[in-house]
Amino acid sequence: MEPVWNGQLTCDYEHTRPGSTPLELDLYTVSLTRWPAVFMDDLRSYGRLRRPGIVDIPEADHLALTGRWHQLLADPAYARAMTAAAEQRHQLADTTLLALEHQLKAGTADGQHLAAATTAILGVMSAHVVNWLLPDDDWQHLLATLLGGDADGRACRLALNTPDDTGHLLDAHLVLLDGAAALADGSDLAAAAGALAARAGTLYGHGSPAAATMPLEDHARAAHLLTATAATDTTSQRHVIDASRRRAVRLRDAWVLAARLAAAGDPDATARVEAMTIVCRWAAGSEETRKVQRHRYLAAARRWCERHGADPATVTTADLLALGADR
């Protein structure tokens, strides 16, 4: 988000995500304008599209919409409902992506499947506002007040960002370690390479999976990496990762308990801490899931375009959503 100028904020993904295709820029900007409807059932648009990649938001609209959202985020009941709905959007995206990927593999994917996946992923992408629209300053001030100082408030706020599940890059490395360990036990290399490519292929490499194949989508490269990793001590690596994850989760839970105890006796502070805990844990995990699903979708859209004579470098969400209305 650019600084306010002349009563307007500008969100410029052309600058922050150089090299993105129009489709990838669309995923960010179309979903950005719709986030009030996704999170608050508020049909007002969050700004307007100047062009794919750039959204202009009047400051008054920004303050009104985020102000209302921040009020809602202080309510544990709203926090639970919001995060539950967000998880349902992730599940829907996963279901539609799996269907699209299976049909692409079988050579039978039609426009309806791609349109359904596009609709689902746009709902997921609206959650990218949690990067920068959460009331972090208010939460930081509350925690510092409850815990007796800025340092403890910051430490608690950072710990709250620990997700329940392993982050996407670390999870991809665990998939690699498991595949390499299976190889060492005699598993088939081609099958292991296929599994690695399917689980982590779109996550590694520079550029956008909407524009070009990522390195590990290539089964030969995946097989080479698995073979090299199988020669290392995969068991020790996994033990280190698992131990680090357990420590991080224990630290998060300790800070959550400390904040709850510090708020005890103050109903308003107790509610705010509870809501904050719910939202932060979801937001951290949502970011990880969203990255994986976004890359899976972009890669699937690229493969669909290649098979149907469309140009993945120019196609937009509007083009793909229209496929669902063609039947």
N, C-alpha and C positions, 0 to 999 in steps of 0.2 A: 504494500500500500504506500503510495506516494504521500508526502505531506500535504496538508490542506492548502489549496491555492484558490483564491477568489470564490470561497464558499463551496469548494468541490474537492472531493477526494478521487484519486484515480488509481485503479488496480491494473498494473501493466505487466501481463504475463509474457508479452513479447520480449521484455527486458529480463525478467527473472527466469524464463524458460526458453532461451534462444535455441533455435533449431527445431522447435516443435512444429508439427504439422497443424493445419487448420483444425483437424479433428481433435487433436490433443488440447489445443487452445480452447476449442468449444467446450470440452469437458469441464474446464475450469470456469470459463466465463458464463456460460449458460446456467450452470449449476449455482454459481455465485449469485446471480440475479434472483434465483428462486429460493434461496435458503430461508427467508422468512416463512414461506409456505410450508417448507419441509419441517421446520422446527417449531413454528408457532401457529400454523394454520392461518397465517396472515398473507393475503394475496397481493399485498403491495410488492412491487419489484424493488430489489436492492440495486438502485441505479439503472443505467441503460448501457447497452452494448454500443460502443463507438464503432468497433469492428471486432472480428474474432481475435481475442487476446487482450482487449482493453475494455474496461468497464469504468464509466464515470458515475460517481455517487454524490448527489448533493449532500453537503454536510448535515443539513437539518434532517434529512431522511436517515442518514447513518446514525445520528444521535438518537432519533426517535425509536428506530428499530432495535438497535443494540441496547438502549436503555430499557426497553420493555423486556427484551430477552434476559438481560442481567437480573431484572426483578424476578423473573420466573426461575432462574437458576438458583435462587436462594431457597426454593421450596423442594424438599426431598421427594415429595410425591411427583412433582413435575420432572425432576431429574430422573427418577426411576422410569417414568413413562417415556420420556424422551430417549433415554438410552435403550430401552426395550424396543422402541420403534426403529431406532437406528440399527440395532442388531438384526431385526427382521429384514431391513433393506439389504444388509450384507448377505443374509441367507438367500434372499431372492436373487441377488446378483450372482451368487455362487451357483445357484441352480440353473439360471439361464446361461451362464458362461459354460458350465459343464455340458449342457445340451448343445450349445453352439460348437464347442470344441469337438465333441463326439461326432457331430454331423459333418464338420469340416474334415475330420479324419476319414470319415466314410465317403466323403464327396457328395453329400446330399443336403448340405446347408442351403436354405433359401433365405430370401430377404426378411421373411417373418421372424426367423430366429435372430437375425442380426438386429432387427428393429427392437425386439423384446430385450435383448441384452443392452442395447443403447439406452432404452428407457430405464432399465434397472440400474445401470452404472451411473446415470445422471443423478439418481436419487442418492446413491452412495457418495458421489463427488460433492454434493452440497455440504457434507460434513467437513470439507477442507477448511471451512471458516474457523474451525476450532483451533487452527494454527495461531490465529491472531485476533479473534473477536471475543474470547473469554475474558471475564473481568479480573485479569491477573493482578492488577494493582490493588483492587479492593480485597481480593483473597490474600494477597501478601500482607496487607495492612492488618487484616483480621488475625492472621496467624502470628504475626509479630506481636500484636497486642496480647493475644492469649498466652503465647509461650514466653513472653518476657524480653524479646529482643529481635532485631532484624536478622541476625545470623541464624537463630533457630527457626524463625519464620521462613527464611529462604530454604534452609535445609529440609524443612517439612514440605514446603511447596514442591521442591524438586523430587522428593521421595514419592509424593502423591502421583507423579507422572510415570511411575513404574507400572507397566501393563501386566495383566495376569499371564498372558502368553508370551512366548519368545518373539522378539522382533523379527522382521522379515529377512534381513540379511543374515542374522545369526541362525534363524530357522533354516534358511537355505544351506548354510554351512553344515548344520546338523544332518540335513538330508544327504549332503555329500559324504559326511563321515559314515553315516549308516550304510550308504551304498558301497562305499569303499570297504567297510568291515564285512559286508555280505560277500563282496568279491573275494576277499581273503579267505572266506569260508567256502568258496567254490560256486558262488552264484554266477549266472550267465551275464557276461559283460554287456551284451546288446540290450538285454532287458533292464539292467541297472542304468545304462546310459539313457534309455528311453524314459525311465522313471525320473531321473535327474532333470532331463530336458523339460519334461512336463511340469515338474514341481518348481523349478528354479530357472528355467532357461531364459525367460524374458527379463529377469532381474539384473543380470550381469551385463556390463558393456556400456559404452558411451552412446549417446544419441537416444532416439525414441524408437520403441518397438513398433510404433505406427508407421515408421518410414522404412525401416530395414530390419532384417533378421538379426537378433542378438546372438552373440557368439555361442552360448550354450544351448540355443535352440538346435544347433548342429549336433547330431548324435555322435559324430566322430570326435568332436572337441570334448563333448561330455565324457566320452569313453576314455579319452586321453587324460583328462583331469582325474577321473575315478581311479585309473591305473596308477597315476602318480601318488594320489592320496593313500591308496591301499598300502603303499610302501612305508607309510608313516605310522606312528603310534596313535591310531584313531581312538583307542579306549581311553588313554590319558587325556587327549584333547576333549573328549566328551565329558569326562569327569570334571575337568577344570570349568567347562562351560556350565554344567549342571550346578556345581558348587557356587559359582558366581551368581547364577540366577536365584538360587535359594537365599543367598545373603541379601540380594537386592530386595526380594519380596519380604523377607523378615524385617529389613530396615524400614520399608514402606509401612508395613503393618504396625511396627512400633511407633512410628510417627503419627499414624492415624489414631492409635490409642492415646498417645500423648495429647493430641489436639482435642479429642473427645473428652478426656478427663479435664483439660483446661477449660473447656466450655461448659462443663457440668454445672447446673444451677442457673444457667442463663438460657432460657428456651430459644430465644432468637439466635444466639451464637451456636447453640447445639444444632439447630435446624440448618444453619448455614454451613457448618462444618460437615454435617452428614451429606448435604447436597453436593458440596464441593468434592468430597471424597468419591461419591458416585460418578460425578461428571469427569473428574480428572482421570480416574482409572479407565473409564470408557474412552475418553479422548485419546489417551496414549495408545490403547489397543486399536482403536478405530483407524488411526493414522497408519499403523502397520498393515492392517487388513486392506485398507483402501489402496495403498501402493501396489500390493500384489494384484488386487482385482483390476486396477486401472491398467497395469501392464499386460495382464492376461487379455483384457478386452481389446486394447490397442493392437496387440499381436494377432488376435483372432480377426479383427476388422481388416487388418492388412492382408491376411491370408484369404479372407473372403473376397476382397477387392482383386487380388491377383488372379483368383479363379474365375471371376465374373467380368474381367476386362475393365474394371474401374481403376482409377488412379488413387492409390492411398495417400499420395502427397497433396491432393486437392480436395478429397471428399470431406464433407462436414457432417455434424450430427443431424442437421435438417435433412440432408440427403438420405441418411440411413434410417431416420425415423419415418420418412416417407415410404420406405419399402414396406412398412407394416400396413400401409393404407392401400397398397397396390392390389391386394387380393380381393 
